[in-house]
Amino acid sequence: MTEEIKDAAPAPEEAAEAETVDWQAKYEEMRGHMRDWEKKAKANQSAADELEQLKAAQMTEQEKANARADKAEAELEALKAETAKYDAARAISKEKGVPFDLLMYCADSDSMAEFADKFQAEQPVVHAAGSAQKSRITREGKADNGDIFADAVRDLF
């Protein structure tokens, strides 16, 4: 058992060698490897670009037209989806009184409606100035200034 412990512990000479590792040299060596890989990646990218240009040059006019049509159809679908989202947000905003900008962060109309319901539930109830609450102003339009201020504060909260 004592032999295992002696074998597991490094000798004093090995410990001294481990402490004298030249980290600067290792760093410079790794930077050299990094630059080599960077050069290889740039060469591969330029080769890929040349291959893409060659393929584009060999395409027939019909293939080029099909590629442009596919790209245009994809853009049209994206615009239609964005328009549908805009219309849904506008309708829900108008219906439930939730700010339009907040609804545009939702993914679809179902999540917009769910958000609008939660938003409405968390908003405090505000009494309008002309609400059904009785005012202390008399029919002649005269009232105590304190009464008017109390009415205004109550209407706010």
VMD Tcl script that builds the backbone (N, CA, C; Angstrom):
set m [mol new atoms 471]
animate dup $m
set s [atomselect $m all]
$s set {name element resname resid chain x y z} {
  {N N MET 1 A 0.812 -1.181 0.000}
  {CA C MET 1 A 0.000 0.000 0.000}
  {C C MET 1 A 0.859 1.250 0.000}
  {N N THR 2 A 1.927 1.242 0.722}
  {CA C THR 2 A 2.823 2.387 0.741}
  {C C THR 2 A 3.542 2.532 -0.584}
  {N N GLU 3 A 3.744 1.423 -1.285}
  {CA C GLU 3 A 4.400 1.496 -2.594}
  {C C GLU 3 A 3.508 2.206 -3.594}
  {N N GLU 4 A 2.184 1.995 -3.505}
  {CA C GLU 4 A 1.249 2.645 -4.424}
  {C C GLU 4 A 1.259 4.153 -4.209}
  {N N ILE 5 A 1.332 4.576 -2.975}
  {CA C ILE 5 A 1.344 6.003 -2.664}
  {C C ILE 5 A 2.622 6.632 -3.190}
  {N N LYS 6 A 3.731 5.947 -3.048}
  {CA C LYS 6 A 4.997 6.477 -3.546}
  {C C LYS 6 A 4.964 6.593 -5.067}
  {N N ASP 7 A 4.337 5.616 -5.753}
  {CA C ASP 7 A 4.269 5.661 -7.209}
  {C C ASP 7 A 3.333 6.769 -7.676}
  {N N ALA 8 A 2.271 7.051 -6.938}
  {CA C ALA 8 A 1.299 8.053 -7.340}
  {C C ALA 8 A 1.843 9.465 -7.179}
  {N N ALA 9 A 2.664 9.710 -6.198}
  {CA C ALA 9 A 3.211 11.048 -5.962}
  {C C ALA 9 A 4.353 11.306 -6.935}
  {N N PRO 10 A 4.378 12.483 -7.577}
  {CA C PRO 10 A 5.461 12.781 -8.508}
  {C C PRO 10 A 6.777 13.001 -7.772}
  {N N ALA 11 A 7.829 12.632 -8.435}
  {CA C ALA 11 A 9.155 12.826 -7.861}
  {C C ALA 11 A 9.468 14.315 -7.851}
  {N N PRO 12 A 10.352 14.777 -6.986}
  {CA C PRO 12 A 10.682 16.205 -6.924}
  {C C PRO 12 A 11.231 16.731 -8.244}
  {N N GLU 13 A 11.977 15.905 -8.992}
  {CA C GLU 13 A 12.506 16.373 -10.284}
  {C C GLU 13 A 11.376 16.573 -11.291}
  {N N GLU 14 A 10.375 15.651 -11.276}
  {CA C GLU 14 A 9.242 15.777 -12.204}
  {C C GLU 14 A 8.411 17.003 -11.867}
  {N N ALA 15 A 8.234 17.301 -10.606}
  {CA C ALA 15 A 7.478 18.476 -10.189}
  {C C ALA 15 A 8.180 19.743 -10.652}
  {N N ALA 16 A 9.495 19.767 -10.586}
  {CA C ALA 16 A 10.243 20.941 -11.033}
  {C C ALA 16 A 10.103 21.115 -12.541}
  {N N GLU 17 A 10.102 19.990 -13.303}
  {CA C GLU 17 A 9.943 20.072 -14.756}
  {C C GLU 17 A 8.553 20.585 -15.121}
  {N N ALA 18 A 7.531 20.160 -14.376}
  {CA C ALA 18 A 6.165 20.589 -14.649}
  {C C ALA 18 A 6.010 22.095 -14.419}
  {N N GLU 19 A 6.727 22.637 -13.466}
  {CA C GLU 19 A 6.624 24.058 -13.174}
  {C C GLU 19 A 7.372 24.912 -14.184}
  {N N THR 20 A 8.321 24.343 -14.908}
  {CA C THR 20 A 9.112 25.143 -15.836}
  {C C THR 20 A 8.601 25.034 -17.265}
  {N N VAL 21 A 7.332 24.734 -17.468}
  {CA C VAL 21 A 6.752 24.669 -18.810}
  {C C VAL 21 A 6.752 26.072 -19.396}
  {N N ASP 22 A 7.210 26.195 -20.614}
  {CA C ASP 22 A 7.259 27.489 -21.293}
  {C C ASP 22 A 5.904 27.741 -21.960}
  {N N TRP 23 A 5.037 28.422 -21.229}
  {CA C TRP 23 A 3.689 28.660 -21.725}
  {C C TRP 23 A 3.693 29.622 -22.895}
  {N N GLN 24 A 4.607 30.543 -22.933}
  {CA C GLN 24 A 4.697 31.486 -24.049}
  {C C GLN 24 A 4.981 30.734 -25.349}
  {N N ALA 25 A 5.911 29.772 -25.293}
  {CA C ALA 25 A 6.240 28.988 -26.489}
  {C C ALA 25 A 5.045 28.159 -26.942}
  {N N LYS 26 A 4.319 27.575 -25.990}
  {CA C LYS 26 A 3.130 26.796 -26.337}
  {C C LYS 26 A 2.066 27.690 -26.973}
  {N N TYR 27 A 1.933 28.884 -26.449}
  {CA C TYR 27 A 0.971 29.832 -27.002}
  {C C TYR 27 A 1.332 30.196 -28.446}
  {N N GLU 28 A 2.585 30.504 -28.672}
  {CA C GLU 28 A 3.037 30.860 -30.021}
  {C C GLU 28 A 2.862 29.681 -30.981}
  {N N GLU 29 A 3.129 28.476 -30.505}
  {CA C GLU 29 A 2.950 27.286 -31.335}
  {C C GLU 29 A 1.477 27.130 -31.740}
  {N N MET 30 A 0.580 27.351 -30.800}
  {CA C MET 30 A -0.853 27.231 -31.092}
  {C C MET 30 A -1.315 28.344 -32.035}
  {N N ARG 31 A -0.760 29.531 -31.897}
  {CA C ARG 31 A -1.102 30.612 -32.828}
  {C C ARG 31 A -0.677 30.255 -34.235}
  {N N GLY 32 A 0.485 29.603 -34.370}
  {CA C GLY 32 A 0.938 29.171 -35.693}
  {C C GLY 32 A -0.026 28.163 -36.303}
  {N N HIS 33 A -0.483 27.216 -35.497}
  {CA C HIS 33 A -1.462 26.235 -35.988}
  {C C HIS 33 A -2.760 26.924 -36.392}
  {N N MET 34 A -3.157 27.896 -35.594}
  {CA C MET 34 A -4.393 28.615 -35.888}
  {C C MET 34 A -4.285 29.347 -37.231}
  {N N ARG 35 A -3.166 29.974 -37.475}
  {CA C ARG 35 A -2.979 30.698 -38.735}
  {C C ARG 35 A -2.968 29.732 -39.924}
  {N N ASP 36 A -2.372 28.549 -39.741}
  {CA C ASP 36 A -2.388 27.553 -40.812}
  {C C ASP 36 A -3.815 27.153 -41.156}
  {N N TRP 37 A -4.632 26.886 -40.121}
  {CA C TRP 37 A -6.016 26.491 -40.362}
  {C C TRP 37 A -6.825 27.642 -40.964}
  {N N GLU 38 A -6.507 28.855 -40.577}
  {CA C GLU 38 A -7.200 30.010 -41.152}
  {C C GLU 38 A -6.904 30.131 -42.638}
  {N N LYS 39 A -5.647 29.932 -43.033}
  {CA C LYS 39 A -5.273 29.975 -44.449}
  {C C LYS 39 A -5.982 28.880 -45.230}
  {N N LYS 40 A -6.060 27.675 -44.648}
  {CA C LYS 40 A -6.746 26.570 -45.312}
  {C C LYS 40 A -8.233 26.877 -45.483}
  {N N ALA 41 A -8.850 27.475 -44.450}
  {CA C ALA 41 A -10.272 27.802 -44.525}
  {C C ALA 41 A -10.539 28.847 -45.601}
  {N N LYS 42 A -9.667 29.843 -45.705}
  {CA C LYS 42 A -9.841 30.867 -46.739}
  {C C LYS 42 A -9.671 30.263 -48.124}
  {N N ALA 43 A -8.714 29.363 -48.286}
  {CA C ALA 43 A -8.511 28.702 -49.582}
  {C C ALA 43 A -9.732 27.862 -49.938}
  {N N ASN 44 A -10.285 27.146 -48.969}
  {CA C ASN 44 A -11.470 26.340 -49.222}
  {C C ASN 44 A -12.669 27.215 -49.565}
  {N N GLN 45 A -12.799 28.351 -48.908}
  {CA C GLN 45 A -13.920 29.245 -49.192}
  {C C GLN 45 A -13.814 29.799 -50.603}
  {N N SER 46 A -12.623 30.193 -51.016}
  {CA C SER 46 A -12.475 30.716 -52.375}
  {C C SER 46 A -12.745 29.618 -53.396}
  {N N ALA 47 A -12.346 28.379 -53.101}
  {CA C ALA 47 A -12.633 27.270 -54.010}
  {C C ALA 47 A -14.134 27.019 -54.084}
  {N N ALA 48 A -14.829 27.119 -52.970}
  {CA C ALA 48 A -16.279 26.930 -52.960}
  {C C ALA 48 A -16.970 28.032 -53.746}
  {N N ASP 49 A -16.480 29.262 -53.617}
  {CA C ASP 49 A -17.048 30.375 -54.387}
  {C C ASP 49 A -16.859 30.167 -55.888}
  {N N GLU 50 A -15.672 29.722 -56.277}
  {CA C GLU 50 A -15.404 29.465 -57.696}
  {C C GLU 50 A -16.308 28.361 -58.226}
  {N N LEU 51 A -16.514 27.314 -57.428}
  {CA C LEU 51 A -17.394 26.220 -57.837}
  {C C LEU 51 A -18.821 26.714 -58.011}
  {N N GLU 52 A -19.282 27.558 -57.109}
  {CA C GLU 52 A -20.635 28.111 -57.209}
  {C C GLU 52 A -20.783 28.961 -58.464}
  {N N GLN 53 A -19.772 29.754 -58.791}
  {CA C GLN 53 A -19.810 30.562 -60.016}
  {C C GLN 53 A -19.823 29.678 -61.254}
  {N N LEU 54 A -19.053 28.607 -61.216}
  {CA C LEU 54 A -19.019 27.680 -62.347}
  {C C LEU 54 A -20.376 27.026 -62.541}
  {N N LYS 55 A -21.003 26.609 -61.459}
  {CA C LYS 55 A -22.326 26.005 -61.557}
  {C C LYS 55 A -23.346 27.004 -62.084}
  {N N ALA 56 A -23.250 28.252 -61.635}
  {CA C ALA 56 A -24.183 29.281 -62.108}
  {C C ALA 56 A -23.979 29.549 -63.590}
  {N N ALA 57 A -22.741 29.519 -64.058}
  {CA C ALA 57 A -22.470 29.762 -65.481}
  {C C ALA 57 A -22.994 28.623 -66.347}
  {N N GLN 58 A -23.014 27.411 -65.821}
  {CA C GLN 58 A -23.462 26.261 -66.592}
  {C C GLN 58 A -24.976 26.088 -66.578}
  {N N MET 59 A -25.676 26.843 -65.734}
  {CA C MET 59 A -27.129 26.722 -65.680}
  {C C MET 59 A -27.747 27.266 -66.960}
  {N N THR 60 A -28.811 26.635 -67.384}
  {CA C THR 60 A -29.534 27.132 -68.560}
  {C C THR 60 A -30.395 28.315 -68.132}
  {N N GLU 61 A -30.909 29.017 -69.088}
  {CA C GLU 61 A -31.773 30.160 -68.794}
  {C C GLU 61 A -33.030 29.714 -68.056}
  {N N GLN 62 A -33.536 28.519 -68.421}
  {CA C GLN 62 A -34.732 28.003 -67.757}
  {C C GLN 62 A -34.449 27.728 -66.279}
  {N N GLU 63 A -33.295 27.152 -65.973}
  {CA C GLU 63 A -32.936 26.863 -64.579}
  {C C GLU 63 A -32.758 28.150 -63.785}
  {N N LYS 64 A -32.146 29.163 -64.430}
  {CA C LYS 64 A -31.977 30.449 -63.759}
  {C C LYS 64 A -33.336 31.081 -63.461}
  {N N ALA 65 A -34.251 30.998 -64.422}
  {CA C ALA 65 A -35.584 31.555 -64.224}
  {C C ALA 65 A -36.317 30.811 -63.107}
  {N N ASN 66 A -36.157 29.486 -63.063}
  {CA C ASN 66 A -36.790 28.709 -61.998}
  {C C ASN 66 A -36.228 29.081 -60.628}
  {N N ALA 67 A -34.931 29.293 -60.556}
  {CA C ALA 67 A -34.304 29.678 -59.286}
  {C C ALA 67 A -34.825 31.040 -58.826}
  {N N ARG 68 A -34.930 31.987 -59.753}
  {CA C ARG 68 A -35.464 33.306 -59.407}
  {C C ARG 68 A -36.926 33.206 -58.973}
  {N N ALA 69 A -37.697 32.357 -59.650}
  {CA C ALA 69 A -39.112 32.185 -59.300}
  {C C ALA 69 A -39.253 31.572 -57.912}
  {N N ASP 70 A -38.423 30.584 -57.614}
  {CA C ASP 70 A -38.470 29.968 -56.281}
  {C C ASP 70 A -38.140 30.984 -55.194}
  {N N LYS 71 A -37.146 31.809 -55.453}
  {CA C LYS 71 A -36.765 32.836 -54.480}
  {C C LYS 71 A -37.898 33.844 -54.294}
  {N N ALA 72 A -38.527 34.252 -55.393}
  {CA C ALA 72 A -39.631 35.212 -55.328}
  {C C ALA 72 A -40.830 34.626 -54.591}
  {N N GLU 73 A -41.115 33.341 -54.812}
  {CA C GLU 73 A -42.229 32.700 -54.115}
  {C C GLU 73 A -41.966 32.626 -52.607}
  {N N ALA 74 A -40.737 32.344 -52.232}
  {CA C ALA 74 A -40.393 32.297 -50.814}
  {C C ALA 74 A -40.572 33.675 -50.176}
  {N N GLU 75 A -40.139 34.721 -50.862}
  {CA C GLU 75 A -40.303 36.078 -50.345}
  {C C GLU 75 A -41.774 36.452 -50.244}
  {N N LEU 76 A -42.585 36.027 -51.235}
  {CA C LEU 76 A -44.018 36.316 -51.215}
  {C C LEU 76 A -44.696 35.637 -50.033}
  {N N GLU 77 A -44.353 34.395 -49.775}
  {CA C GLU 77 A -44.929 33.682 -48.633}
  {C C GLU 77 A -44.556 34.366 -47.316}
  {N N ALA 78 A -43.318 34.832 -47.212}
  {CA C ALA 78 A -42.895 35.531 -45.996}
  {C C ALA 78 A -43.682 36.832 -45.821}
  {N N LEU 79 A -43.903 37.555 -46.910}
  {CA C LEU 79 A -44.685 38.796 -46.835}
  {C C LEU 79 A -46.134 38.529 -46.476}
  {N N LYS 80 A -46.710 37.451 -47.031}
  {CA C LYS 80 A -48.092 37.105 -46.702}
  {C C LYS 80 A -48.215 36.759 -45.218}
  {N N ALA 81 A -47.266 36.019 -44.701}
  {CA C ALA 81 A -47.300 35.658 -43.288}
  {C C ALA 81 A -47.188 36.906 -42.407}
  {N N GLU 82 A -46.321 37.823 -42.780}
  {CA C GLU 82 A -46.157 39.064 -42.020}
  {C C GLU 82 A -47.425 39.915 -42.078}
  {N N THR 83 A -48.075 39.961 -43.241}
  {CA C THR 83 A -49.309 40.721 -43.385}
  {C C THR 83 A -50.427 40.105 -42.548}
  {N N ALA 84 A -50.519 38.783 -42.544}
  {CA C ALA 84 A -51.538 38.108 -41.742}
  {C C ALA 84 A -51.309 38.386 -40.256}
  {N N LYS 85 A -50.059 38.364 -39.834}
  {CA C LYS 85 A -49.736 38.650 -38.437}
  {C C LYS 85 A -50.118 40.089 -38.091}
  {N N TYR 86 A -49.825 41.012 -38.993}
  {CA C TYR 86 A -50.154 42.424 -38.792}
  {C C TYR 86 A -51.664 42.608 -38.672}
  {N N ASP 87 A -52.419 41.981 -39.581}
  {CA C ASP 87 A -53.875 42.111 -39.552}
  {C C ASP 87 A -54.465 41.533 -38.268}
  {N N ALA 88 A -53.951 40.380 -37.846}
  {CA C ALA 88 A -54.446 39.765 -36.609}
  {C C ALA 88 A -54.144 40.657 -35.415}
  {N N ALA 89 A -52.964 41.216 -35.356}
  {CA C ALA 89 A -52.590 42.094 -34.250}
  {C C ALA 89 A -53.454 43.345 -34.233}
  {N N ARG 90 A -53.731 43.888 -35.409}
  {CA C ARG 90 A -54.563 45.083 -35.489}
  {C C ARG 90 A -55.985 44.781 -35.009}
  {N N ALA 91 A -56.540 43.634 -35.414}
  {CA C ALA 91 A -57.895 43.273 -35.016}
  {C C ALA 91 A -57.981 43.019 -33.510}
  {N N ILE 92 A -57.032 42.280 -32.959}
  {CA C ILE 92 A -57.060 41.986 -31.530}
  {C C ILE 92 A -56.825 43.249 -30.713}
  {N N SER 93 A -55.964 44.129 -31.203}
  {CA C SER 93 A -55.701 45.389 -30.515}
  {C C SER 93 A -56.968 46.232 -30.453}
  {N N LYS 94 A -57.691 46.279 -31.568}
  {CA C LYS 94 A -58.918 47.067 -31.624}
  {C C LYS 94 A -60.005 46.443 -30.747}
  {N N GLU 95 A -60.088 45.123 -30.769}
  {CA C GLU 95 A -61.127 44.416 -30.019}
  {C C GLU 95 A -60.913 44.470 -28.513}
  {N N LYS 96 A -59.680 44.262 -28.074}
  {CA C LYS 96 A -59.422 44.117 -26.641}
  {C C LYS 96 A -58.730 45.314 -26.013}
  {N N GLY 97 A -58.324 46.289 -26.813}
  {CA C GLY 97 A -57.723 47.500 -26.262}
  {C C GLY 97 A -56.284 47.332 -25.790}
  {N N VAL 98 A -55.593 46.365 -26.339}
  {CA C VAL 98 A -54.192 46.128 -25.993}
  {C C VAL 98 A -53.325 46.843 -27.026}
  {N N PRO 99 A -52.253 47.488 -26.613}
  {CA C PRO 99 A -51.393 48.185 -27.578}
  {C C PRO 99 A -50.903 47.262 -28.699}
  {N N PHE 100 A -50.996 47.735 -29.916}
  {CA C PHE 100 A -50.624 46.976 -31.110}
  {C C PHE 100 A -49.169 46.529 -31.059}
  {N N ASP 101 A -48.285 47.412 -30.625}
  {CA C ASP 101 A -46.849 47.092 -30.599}
  {C C ASP 101 A -46.547 45.884 -29.720}
  {N N LEU 102 A -47.256 45.737 -28.631}
  {CA C LEU 102 A -47.024 44.604 -27.743}
  {C C LEU 102 A -47.443 43.294 -28.396}
  {N N LEU 103 A -48.489 43.338 -29.189}
  {CA C LEU 103 A -48.980 42.115 -29.832}
  {C C LEU 103 A -48.047 41.631 -30.941}
  {N N MET 104 A -47.279 42.517 -31.522}
  {CA C MET 104 A -46.402 42.119 -32.635}
  {C C MET 104 A -45.269 41.218 -32.164}
  {N N TYR 105 A -45.025 41.122 -30.868}
  {CA C TYR 105 A -43.990 40.226 -30.357}
  {C C TYR 105 A -44.485 38.781 -30.276}
  {N N CYS 106 A -45.797 38.583 -30.395}
  {CA C CYS 106 A -46.364 37.231 -30.328}
  {C C CYS 106 A -46.185 36.529 -31.675}
  {N N ALA 107 A -46.186 35.198 -31.635}
  {CA C ALA 107 A -45.912 34.416 -32.843}
  {C C ALA 107 A -47.119 34.306 -33.769}
  {N N ASP 108 A -48.304 34.087 -33.212}
  {CA C ASP 108 A -49.489 33.904 -34.052}
  {C C ASP 108 A -50.706 34.512 -33.367}
  {N N SER 109 A -51.868 34.416 -34.032}
  {CA C SER 109 A -53.066 35.073 -33.511}
  {C C SER 109 A -53.542 34.441 -32.203}
  {N N ASP 110 A -53.357 33.130 -32.036}
  {CA C ASP 110 A -53.762 32.492 -30.783}
  {C C ASP 110 A -52.946 33.019 -29.608}
  {N N SER 111 A -51.648 33.126 -29.791}
  {CA C SER 111 A -50.818 33.646 -28.707}
  {C C SER 111 A -51.090 35.133 -28.478}
  {N N MET 112 A -51.475 35.858 -29.536}
  {CA C MET 112 A -51.843 37.265 -29.360}
  {C C MET 112 A -53.095 37.394 -28.492}
  {N N ALA 113 A -54.099 36.547 -28.776}
  {CA C ALA 113 A -55.343 36.603 -28.007}
  {C C ALA 113 A -55.087 36.218 -26.553}
  {N N GLU 114 A -54.267 35.208 -26.337}
  {CA C GLU 114 A -53.930 34.784 -24.980}
  {C C GLU 114 A -53.196 35.898 -24.229}
  {N N PHE 115 A -52.243 36.543 -24.914}
  {CA C PHE 115 A -51.507 37.647 -24.289}
  {C C PHE 115 A -52.446 38.799 -23.967}
  {N N ALA 116 A -53.360 39.109 -24.894}
  {CA C ALA 116 A -54.294 40.221 -24.678}
  {C C ALA 116 A -55.172 39.960 -23.461}
  {N N ASP 117 A -55.619 38.722 -23.288}
  {CA C ASP 117 A -56.435 38.394 -22.123}
  {C C ASP 117 A -55.637 38.569 -20.831}
  {N N LYS 118 A -54.408 38.099 -20.818}
  {CA C LYS 118 A -53.570 38.249 -19.632}
  {C C LYS 118 A -53.272 39.716 -19.364}
  {N N PHE 119 A -53.024 40.474 -20.429}
  {CA C PHE 119 A -52.708 41.891 -20.291}
  {C C PHE 119 A -53.896 42.630 -19.687}
  {N N GLN 120 A -55.107 42.336 -20.165}
  {CA C GLN 120 A -56.302 42.989 -19.641}
  {C C GLN 120 A -56.533 42.628 -18.185}
  {N N ALA 121 A -56.277 41.375 -17.823}
  {CA C ALA 121 A -56.509 40.934 -16.451}
  {C C ALA 121 A -55.581 41.640 -15.471}
  {N N GLU 122 A -54.402 42.027 -15.909}
  {CA C GLU 122 A -53.426 42.651 -15.017}
  {C C GLU 122 A -53.529 44.169 -14.969}
  {N N GLN 123 A -54.302 44.777 -15.847}
  {CA C GLN 123 A -54.417 46.230 -15.871}
  {C C GLN 123 A -55.387 46.699 -14.782}
  {N N PRO 124 A -55.055 47.781 -14.084}
  {CA C PRO 124 A -55.973 48.300 -13.071}
  {C C PRO 124 A -57.179 48.956 -13.741}
  {N N VAL 125 A -58.307 48.935 -13.044}
  {CA C VAL 125 A -59.522 49.542 -13.562}
  {C C VAL 125 A -59.431 51.046 -13.324}
  {N N VAL 126 A -59.615 51.819 -14.380}
  {CA C VAL 126 A -59.540 53.275 -14.287}
  {C C VAL 126 A -60.926 53.831 -14.568}
  {N N HIS 127 A -61.397 54.694 -13.683}
  {CA C HIS 127 A -62.702 55.313 -13.862}
  {C C HIS 127 A -62.541 56.547 -14.728}
  {N N ALA 128 A -63.378 56.670 -15.723}
  {CA C ALA 128 A -63.342 57.838 -16.594}
  {C C ALA 128 A -63.934 59.041 -15.868}
  {N N ALA 129 A -63.592 60.224 -16.325}
  {CA C ALA 129 A -64.058 61.451 -15.676}
  {C C ALA 129 A -65.573 61.567 -15.750}
  {N N GLY 130 A -66.190 61.127 -16.816}
  {CA C GLY 130 A -67.639 61.231 -16.975}
  {C C GLY 130 A -68.336 59.932 -16.628}
  {N N SER 131 A -67.810 59.167 -15.696}
  {CA C SER 131 A -68.378 57.863 -15.368}
  {C C SER 131 A -69.659 58.021 -14.555}
  {N N ALA 132 A -70.222 56.899 -14.178}
  {CA C ALA 132 A -71.497 56.893 -13.466}
  {C C ALA 132 A -71.357 57.327 -12.010}
  {N N GLN 133 A -70.158 57.568 -11.526}
  {CA C GLN 133 A -69.995 58.015 -10.147}
  {C C GLN 133 A -70.559 59.426 -10.004}
  {N N LYS 134 A -71.155 59.672 -8.849}
  {CA C LYS 134 A -71.768 60.984 -8.632}
  {C C LYS 134 A -70.716 62.026 -8.325}
  {N N SER 135 A -70.850 63.150 -8.926}
  {CA C SER 135 A -69.952 64.256 -8.690}
  {C C SER 135 A -70.539 65.140 -7.594}
  {N N ARG 136 A -69.693 65.851 -6.925}
  {CA C ARG 136 A -70.161 66.750 -5.877}
  {C C ARG 136 A -70.453 68.156 -6.399}
  {N N ILE 137 A -70.367 68.338 -7.686}
  {CA C ILE 137 A -70.668 69.649 -8.253}
  {C C ILE 137 A -72.189 69.778 -8.317}
  {N N THR 138 A -72.674 70.894 -7.869}
  {CA C THR 138 A -74.125 71.104 -7.852}
  {C C THR 138 A -74.603 71.501 -9.229}
  {N N ARG 139 A -75.906 71.593 -9.377}
  {CA C ARG 139 A -76.483 71.951 -10.676}
  {C C ARG 139 A -76.093 73.363 -11.106}
  {N N GLU 140 A -75.847 74.217 -10.189}
  {CA C GLU 140 A -75.461 75.578 -10.553}
  {C C GLU 140 A -74.009 75.635 -10.980}
  {N N GLY 141 A -73.259 74.541 -10.841}
  {CA C GLY 141 A -71.863 74.527 -11.239}
  {C C GLY 141 A -70.936 74.994 -10.144}
  {N N LYS 142 A -71.478 75.249 -8.963}
  {CA C LYS 142 A -70.656 75.713 -7.869}
  {C C LYS 142 A -70.367 74.551 -6.930}
  {N N ALA 143 A -69.148 74.500 -6.491}
  {CA C ALA 143 A -68.780 73.476 -5.516}
  {C C ALA 143 A -67.543 73.953 -4.791}
  {N N ASP 144 A -67.294 73.303 -3.686}
  {CA C ASP 144 A -66.102 73.619 -2.913}
  {C C ASP 144 A -64.883 73.064 -3.661}
  {N N ASN 145 A -63.774 73.810 -3.691}
  {CA C ASN 145 A -62.575 73.350 -4.397}
  {C C ASN 145 A -62.078 72.017 -3.850}
  {N N GLY 146 A -62.224 71.779 -2.585}
  {CA C GLY 146 A -61.826 70.507 -1.977}
  {C C GLY 146 A -62.641 69.348 -2.525}
  {N N ASP 147 A -63.927 69.604 -2.769}
  {CA C ASP 147 A -64.790 68.562 -3.331}
  {C C ASP 147 A -64.386 68.226 -4.761}
  {N N ILE 148 A -64.046 69.214 -5.543}
  {CA C ILE 148 A -63.627 68.981 -6.924}
  {C C ILE 148 A -62.326 68.179 -6.947}
  {N N PHE 149 A -61.406 68.549 -6.076}
  {CA C PHE 149 A -60.133 67.817 -6.014}
  {C C PHE 149 A -60.363 66.365 -5.587}
  {N N ALA 150 A -61.253 66.147 -4.627}
  {CA C ALA 150 A -61.558 64.785 -4.173}
  {C C ALA 150 A -62.160 63.962 -5.297}
  {N N ASP 151 A -63.039 64.574 -6.091}
  {CA C ASP 151 A -63.640 63.874 -7.235}
  {C C ASP 151 A -62.563 63.506 -8.263}
  {N N ALA 152 A -61.662 64.412 -8.524}
  {CA C ALA 152 A -60.618 64.151 -9.520}
  {C C ALA 152 A -59.707 63.008 -9.064}
  {N N VAL 153 A -59.333 63.013 -7.808}
  {CA C VAL 153 A -58.464 61.959 -7.280}
  {C C VAL 153 A -59.187 60.603 -7.323}
  {N N ARG 154 A -60.464 60.591 -6.947}
  {CA C ARG 154 A -61.228 59.340 -6.976}
  {C C ARG 154 A -61.361 58.826 -8.408}
  {N N ASP 155 A -61.550 59.703 -9.359}
  {CA C ASP 155 A -61.669 59.300 -10.766}
  {C C ASP 155 A -60.357 58.729 -11.280}
  {N N LEU 156 A -59.242 59.203 -10.775}
  {CA C LEU 156 A -57.941 58.674 -11.213}
  {C C LEU 156 A -57.708 57.266 -10.692}
  {N N PHE 157 A -58.159 57.008 -9.481}
  {CA C PHE 157 A -57.889 55.707 -8.868}
  {C C PHE 157 A -59.155 54.910 -8.792}
}
mol reanalyze $m
mol bondsrecalc $m
mol representation Tube
mol addrep $m
